[in-house]
Amino acid sequence: MLPGSQLGADSLTSLRKLAEQFPPMAKCRIAKQQNQKTLMKRMMMFSRSRRKF
C-alpha cells in the first residue's frame, strides 16, 4: 500500500485500466454530440426550406 493512500497495488492497476478506457469513451461522446448538432442544423435547414413553399 502507498503511504497516505487507501489504494493498494491491485486497486491502482484497476484504476489505471479504467483511466485508459476513458479517452475512447470521451471521444465517442464528443462525436455523438457533434452528430446531434449536425442533425439539428439539417432539420432546421429543412424546416426553413419547407416554409418557403
C-alpha positions in Angstrom: 0.0 0.0 0.0 1.2 3.5 -0.8 1.9 5.9 2.1 -1.1 8.2 2.8 -3.3 6.3 0.4 -6.1 3.7 0.9 -5.3 2.2 -2.6 -3.2 -0.9 -2.9 -1.4 -2.1 -5.9 -4.4 -4.1 -7.2 -6.7 -1.0 -6.8 -4.2 1.2 -8.7 -4.0 -1.3 -11.5 -7.7 -1.4 -11.8 -7.9 2.4 -11.7 -5.3 2.7 -14.4 -7.2 0.3 -16.7 -10.3 2.3 -16.1 -8.5 5.5 -16.9 -7.1 4.0 -20.1 -10.6 3.3 -21.3 -11.8 6.8 -20.6 -10.4 8.6 -23.7 -12.2 6.4 -26.2 -15.5 6.9 -24.3 -15.0 10.6 -24.2 -14.2 10.7 -28.0 -17.4 8.7 -28.6 -19.5 11.2 -26.5 -18.0 14.1 -28.4 -18.7 12.5 -31.8 -22.2 11.8 -30.7 -22.7 15.5 -29.6 -21.3 16.7 -32.9 -23.6 14.3 -34.8 -26.6 15.7 -32.8 -25.6 19.3 -33.7 -25.3 18.4 -37.4 -28.7 16.7 -37.3 -30.3 19.6 -35.6 -28.8 22.0 -38.2 -30.1 19.9 -41.1 -33.5 19.7 -39.5 -33.6 23.4 -39.1 -32.5 24.0 -42.7 -35.1 21.5 -44.0 -37.9 23.2 -42.0 -36.8 26.6 -43.3 -36.8 25.4 -46.9 -40.3 23.9 -46.4 -41.7 27.2 -45.2 -40.8 28.9 -48.5 -43.4 26.8 -50.4 
